[in-house]
């Protein structure tokens, strides 16, 4: 996800040490999960959709990793035929 697309500002202040950066990123992720949980509990039913968007629970890297594994698996199955 591009930094401009992030829901909260990224904490990349050059004056922060690694510990502080990790704490801020951890807090940002907890805020995101809390916001997503609120959405599911309060707005999700109003949308009339049947599944939770996977982007709510997975990072972009996790989504890409999962999709590449599925692609690798599907290609290996096709090779047998």
DSSP file (Angstrom, degrees, kcal/mol; ACC not computed):
  #  RESIDUE AA STRUCTURE BP1 BP2  ACC     N-H-->O    O-->H-N    N-H-->O    O-->H-N    TCO  KAPPA ALPHA  PHI   PSI    X-CA   Y-CA   Z-CA
    1    1 A X              0   0    0      0, 0.0     5,-0.1     0, 0.0    60,-0.0   0.000 360.0 360.0 360.0 133.5    0.0    0.0    0.0
    2    2 A X    >>  -     0   0    0      1,-0.1     3,-1.5     3,-0.1     4,-0.6  -0.354 360.0-116.9 -66.5 148.9    1.3    3.4   -0.9
    3    3 A X  G >4 S+     0   0    0      1,-0.3     3,-0.8     2,-0.2     7,-0.2   0.827 116.3  56.9 -60.6 -30.4    2.1    5.7    2.0
    4    4 A X  G 34 S+     0   0    0      1,-0.2    -1,-0.3     5,-0.1    -2,-0.0   0.721 104.6  53.5 -71.9 -18.9   -0.6    8.1    0.8
    5    5 A X  G <4 S+     0   0    0     -3,-1.5    -1,-0.2     3,-0.0    -2,-0.2   0.513  81.7 114.8 -90.9  -6.4   -3.2    5.3    0.9
    6    6 A X    <<  -     0   0    0     -3,-0.8     4,-0.1    -4,-0.6    -3,-0.0  -0.393  67.5-137.1 -65.3 139.1   -2.4    4.5    4.5
    7    7 A X  S    S+     0   0    0     -2,-0.1     2,-0.3     2,-0.1    -1,-0.1   0.822  91.4  30.3 -67.4 -30.2   -5.3    5.1    6.9
    8    8 A X  S    S-     0   0    0      1,-0.0     2,-0.1    20,-0.0    -2,-0.0  -0.909 102.9 -90.6-123.3 154.5   -3.0    6.7    9.5
    9    9 A X        -     0   0    0     -2,-0.3     2,-0.1     1,-0.1    -5,-0.1  -0.380  44.9-115.2 -63.3 140.1    0.3    8.5    8.9
   10   10 A X        -     0   0    0     -7,-0.2     2,-1.2     1,-0.1    -1,-0.1  -0.480  21.2-125.5 -72.5 146.9    3.3    6.3    8.8
   11   11 A X        +     0   0    0     -2,-0.1    14,-0.1     1,-0.1    -1,-0.1  -0.745  56.3 138.4 -97.7  91.1    5.7    6.9   11.6
   12   12 A X        +     0   0    0     -2,-1.2     2,-0.3     3,-0.0    -1,-0.1  -0.079  16.4 154.0-123.4  32.5    9.0    7.4    9.8
   13   13 A X    >   -     0   0    0      1,-0.2     3,-1.8     2,-0.1     8,-0.1  -0.479  41.7-142.4 -64.1 123.7   10.4   10.3   11.8
   14   14 A X  T 3  S+     0   0    0     -2,-0.3    -1,-0.2     1,-0.3     0, 0.0   0.696  97.2  62.7 -64.2 -17.0   14.2   10.1   11.4
   15   15 A X  T 3  S+     0   0    0      2,-0.1     2,-0.3     0, 0.0    -1,-0.3   0.558  85.3  92.4 -85.3  -6.9   14.7   11.2   15.0
   16   16 A X  S <  S-     0   0    0     -3,-1.8     2,-0.1     1,-0.1    -5,-0.0  -0.653  72.5-133.5 -87.1 142.7   12.9    8.1   16.4
   17   17 A X     >  -     0   0    0     -2,-0.3     4,-2.5     1,-0.1     5,-0.2  -0.357  32.8 -95.5 -85.1 174.8   14.9    5.1   17.3
   18   18 A X  H  > S+     0   0    0      1,-0.2     4,-2.8     2,-0.2     5,-0.2   0.878 123.5  53.8 -59.9 -40.3   13.9    1.6   16.3
   19   19 A X  H  > S+     0   0    0      1,-0.2     4,-2.3     2,-0.2    -1,-0.2   0.937 111.3  45.0 -60.7 -46.9   12.1    0.9   19.6
   20   20 A X  H  > S+     0   0    0      2,-0.2     4,-2.5     1,-0.2    -2,-0.2   0.899 113.1  50.9 -65.1 -40.7   10.0    4.0   19.2
   21   21 A X  H  X S+     0   0    0     -4,-2.5     4,-2.6     2,-0.2     5,-0.2   0.920 110.9  48.6 -62.1 -43.4    9.2    3.2   15.6
   22   22 A X  H  X S+     0   0    0     -4,-2.8     4,-2.4     1,-0.2    -2,-0.2   0.904 111.2  49.9 -64.0 -41.0    8.2   -0.3   16.4
   23   23 A X  H  X S+     0   0    0     -4,-2.3     4,-2.4    -5,-0.2    -2,-0.2   0.919 112.4  47.2 -63.2 -43.4    5.9    0.9   19.2
   24   24 A X  H  X S+     0   0    0     -4,-2.5     4,-2.5     2,-0.2    -2,-0.2   0.902 113.0  48.1 -66.2 -40.7    4.3    3.5   17.0
   25   25 A X  H  X S+     0   0    0     -4,-2.6     4,-2.3     2,-0.2    -1,-0.2   0.887 111.1  51.4 -66.7 -37.4    3.8    0.9   14.2
   26   26 A X  H  X S+     0   0    0     -4,-2.4     4,-2.1    -5,-0.2    -2,-0.2   0.918 110.9  48.2 -63.0 -43.4    2.3   -1.5   16.7
   27   27 A X  H  X S+     0   0    0     -4,-2.4     4,-2.5     2,-0.2    -2,-0.2   0.909 109.8  52.5 -62.5 -42.6   -0.1    1.1   17.9
   28   28 A X  H  X S+     0   0    0     -4,-2.5     4,-2.2     1,-0.2    -2,-0.2   0.908 109.8  48.6 -60.9 -42.6   -1.1    2.0   14.4
   29   29 A X  H  X S+     0   0    0     -4,-2.3     4,-2.4     2,-0.2    -1,-0.2   0.886 110.8  50.4 -65.8 -38.1   -1.8   -1.7   13.6
   30   30 A X  H  X S+     0   0    0     -4,-2.1     4,-2.3     2,-0.2    -2,-0.2   0.893 109.7  50.8 -66.7 -38.7   -3.9   -2.0   16.8
   31   31 A X  H  X S+     0   0    0     -4,-2.5     4,-2.6     2,-0.2    -2,-0.2   0.916 110.3  50.4 -62.4 -42.6   -5.9    1.1   15.9
   32   32 A X  H  X S+     0   0    0     -4,-2.2     4,-2.8     2,-0.2    -2,-0.2   0.934 111.2  47.1 -61.9 -46.8   -6.5   -0.3   12.5
   33   33 A X  H  X S+     0   0    0     -4,-2.4     4,-2.6     1,-0.2    -1,-0.2   0.893 112.4  50.4 -63.5 -38.3   -7.8   -3.7   13.9
   34   34 A X  H  X S+     0   0    0     -4,-2.3     4,-2.3     2,-0.2    -1,-0.2   0.912 111.4  48.2 -64.6 -42.1  -10.0   -1.8   16.4
   35   35 A X  H  X S+     0   0    0     -4,-2.6     4,-2.2     2,-0.2    -2,-0.2   0.910 112.4  48.9 -64.0 -42.4  -11.4    0.3   13.6
   36   36 A X  H  X S+     0   0    0     -4,-2.8     4,-2.5     2,-0.2    -2,-0.2   0.903 110.2  51.1 -64.1 -41.1  -12.0   -2.8   11.5
   37   37 A X  H  X S+     0   0    0     -4,-2.6     4,-2.5     1,-0.2    -2,-0.2   0.918 109.6  50.5 -62.1 -43.3  -13.7   -4.6   14.4
   38   38 A X  H  X S+     0   0    0     -4,-2.3     4,-2.3     1,-0.2     5,-0.4   0.919 109.7  51.2 -60.1 -43.4  -16.0   -1.5   14.9
   39   39 A X  H  X>S+     0   0    0     -4,-2.2     4,-2.8     1,-0.2     5,-1.9   0.931 111.0  47.3 -60.2 -46.4  -16.9   -1.6   11.2
   40   40 A X  H  <5S+     0   0    0     -4,-2.5     5,-0.4     1,-0.2    -1,-0.2   0.906 116.5  44.1 -62.6 -41.3  -17.8   -5.3   11.3
   41   41 A X  H  <5S+     0   0    0     -4,-2.5    -1,-0.2    -5,-0.2    -2,-0.2   0.795 128.8  23.6 -74.8 -27.9  -19.9   -4.8   14.5
   42   42 A X  H  <5S+     0   0    0     -4,-2.3    -3,-0.2    -5,-0.2    -2,-0.2   0.734 133.4  18.4-113.7 -28.0  -21.7   -1.6   13.4
   43   43 A X  T >X5S+     0   0    0     -4,-2.8     3,-0.7    -5,-0.4     4,-0.6   0.634  96.2  85.2-121.0 -20.8  -21.8   -1.3    9.6
   44   44 A X  H >>XS+     0   0    0     -5,-1.9     3,-1.4     1,-0.3     5,-0.6   0.883  89.4  52.1 -57.8 -45.4  -21.1   -4.6    8.0
   45   45 A X  H >45S+     0   0    0     -5,-0.4     3,-0.7     1,-0.3    -1,-0.3   0.802 102.1  61.5 -64.1 -29.0  -24.7   -5.9    8.2
   46   46 A X  H <45S+     0   0    0     -3,-0.7    -1,-0.3     1,-0.2    -2,-0.2   0.693  94.1  64.7 -70.3 -17.8  -26.0   -2.8    6.5
   47   47 A X  H <<5S-     0   0    0     -3,-1.4    -1,-0.2    -4,-0.6    -2,-0.2   0.729  94.9-137.1 -81.5 -21.5  -23.9   -3.5    3.3
   48   48 A X  T <<5 +     0   0    0     -3,-0.7     2,-0.3    -4,-0.5    -3,-0.1   0.817  55.0 135.9  70.5  30.2  -25.7   -6.7    2.4
   49   49 A X      < -     0   0    0     -5,-0.6    -1,-0.3     1,-0.1    -2,-0.1  -0.769  50.1-144.9-107.8 159.0  -22.5   -8.6    1.5
   50   50 A X  S    S+     0   0    0     -2,-0.3     2,-0.3    -3,-0.1    -1,-0.1   0.597  73.6  48.1-101.5 -11.9  -21.8  -12.1    2.6
   51   51 A X  S    S-     0   0    0      0, 0.0     2,-0.5     0, 0.0    -2,-0.1  -0.896  77.9-114.4-129.6 158.6  -18.1  -12.1    3.2
   52   52 A X        -     0   0    0     -2,-0.3     5,-0.1     1,-0.1     2,-0.1  -0.783  43.0-109.2 -86.7 128.3  -15.5  -10.0    5.0
   53   53 A X    >   -     0   0    0     -2,-0.5     3,-2.0     1,-0.2     4,-0.5  -0.375  22.1-135.8 -58.2 130.7  -13.1   -8.3    2.6
   54   54 A X  G >> S+     0   0    0      1,-0.3     4,-1.9     2,-0.2     3,-1.0   0.761  99.4  71.2 -64.1 -22.4   -9.8  -10.1    3.1
   55   55 A X  G 34 S+     0   0    0      1,-0.2    -1,-0.3     2,-0.2    -2,-0.1   0.696  87.0  67.3 -67.9 -15.5   -8.0   -6.7    3.1
   56   56 A X  G <4 S+     0   0    0     -3,-2.0    -1,-0.2     1,-0.2    -2,-0.2   0.863 115.3  24.2 -67.7 -34.1   -9.5   -6.0    6.5
   57   57 A X  T <4 S+     0   0    0     -3,-1.0     2,-0.4    -4,-0.5    -2,-0.2   0.620 116.6  62.0-110.3 -15.6   -7.5   -8.7    8.2
   58   58 A X  S  < S-     0   0    0     -4,-1.9     2,-0.1     4,-0.0    -1,-0.0  -0.880  72.7-126.6-117.3 145.2   -4.4   -9.2    5.9
   59   59 A X     >  -     0   0    0     -2,-0.4     4,-2.3     1,-0.1     5,-0.2  -0.363  37.2-103.8 -75.2 167.0   -1.6   -6.9    5.0
   60   60 A X  H  > S+     0   0    0      1,-0.2     4,-2.6     2,-0.2     5,-0.2   0.883 123.6  53.1 -60.8 -38.1   -0.9   -6.3    1.3
   61   61 A X  H  > S+     0   0    0      1,-0.2     4,-2.7     2,-0.2    -1,-0.2   0.907 108.8  49.0 -63.9 -41.4    2.2   -8.6    1.6
   62   62 A X  H  > S+     0   0    0      2,-0.2     4,-2.4     1,-0.2    -2,-0.2   0.888 111.3  49.7 -65.9 -38.5    0.0  -11.4    3.2
   63   63 A X  H  X S+     0   0    0     -4,-2.3     4,-2.5     2,-0.2    -2,-0.2   0.943 113.3  45.8 -63.8 -47.4   -2.5  -11.0    0.4
   64   64 A X  H  X S+     0   0    0     -4,-2.6     4,-2.4     1,-0.2    -2,-0.2   0.896 112.9  50.5 -63.1 -40.6    0.2  -11.2   -2.3
   65   65 A X  H  X S+     0   0    0     -4,-2.7     4,-2.1     2,-0.2    -1,-0.2   0.923 111.7  47.5 -63.2 -44.5    1.8  -14.1   -0.6
   66   66 A X  H  X S+     0   0    0     -4,-2.4     4,-2.1     1,-0.2    -2,-0.2   0.917 113.0  48.2 -63.5 -43.5   -1.4  -16.0   -0.4
   67   67 A X  H  X S+     0   0    0     -4,-2.5     4,-2.3     1,-0.2    -1,-0.2   0.876 110.3  51.4 -66.6 -37.2   -2.3  -15.3   -4.0
   68   68 A X  H  X S+     0   0    0     -4,-2.4     4,-2.6     2,-0.2    -1,-0.2   0.881 109.0  51.2 -68.2 -36.1    1.1  -16.4   -5.2
   69   69 A X  H  X S+     0   0    0     -4,-2.1     4,-2.4     2,-0.2    -2,-0.2   0.908 110.5  49.0 -65.1 -40.3    0.9  -19.7   -3.3
   70   70 A X  H  X S+     0   0    0     -4,-2.1     4,-2.7     2,-0.2    -2,-0.2   0.908 111.4  49.8 -64.6 -40.6   -2.5  -20.3   -4.9
   71   71 A X  H  X S+     0   0    0     -4,-2.3     4,-2.3     2,-0.2    -2,-0.2   0.923 111.1  48.8 -63.2 -44.2   -1.1  -19.5   -8.3
   72   72 A X  H  X S+     0   0    0     -4,-2.6     4,-2.1     1,-0.2    -2,-0.2   0.914 113.4  47.5 -61.8 -42.5    1.8  -21.9   -7.7
   73   73 A X  H  X S+     0   0    0     -4,-2.4     4,-2.0     1,-0.2    -2,-0.2   0.937 111.8  48.4 -65.1 -46.7   -0.5  -24.6   -6.6
   74   74 A X  H  X S+     0   0    0     -4,-2.7     4,-1.8     1,-0.2    -1,-0.2   0.869 111.8  50.5 -65.2 -34.9   -2.9  -24.2   -9.5
   75   75 A X  H  X S+     0   0    0     -4,-2.3     4,-1.5    -5,-0.2    -1,-0.2   0.900 108.8  51.1 -68.7 -39.7    0.0  -24.3  -12.0
   76   76 A X  H  X S+     0   0    0     -4,-2.1     4,-0.7     1,-0.2    -2,-0.2   0.865 109.4  51.1 -67.0 -34.1    1.4  -27.4  -10.5
   77   77 A X  H >< S+     0   0    0     -4,-2.0     3,-0.8     1,-0.2     4,-0.4   0.909 108.4  51.8 -67.4 -41.2   -1.9  -29.2  -10.7
   78   78 A X  H >< S+     0   0    0     -4,-1.8     3,-1.2     1,-0.2    -1,-0.2   0.803  98.2  66.3 -66.4 -28.9   -2.3  -28.2  -14.4
   79   79 A X  H 3< S+     0   0    0     -4,-1.5    -1,-0.2     1,-0.3    -2,-0.2   0.814  92.8  61.4 -63.4 -29.3    1.1  -29.6  -15.2
   80   80 A X  T <<        0   0    0     -3,-0.8    -1,-0.3    -4,-0.7    -2,-0.2   0.714 360.0 360.0 -69.7 -19.5   -0.1  -33.1  -14.5
   81   81 A X    <         0   0    0     -3,-1.2    -1,-0.2    -4,-0.4    -2,-0.2   0.415 360.0 360.0-105.2 360.0   -2.7  -32.9  -17.2
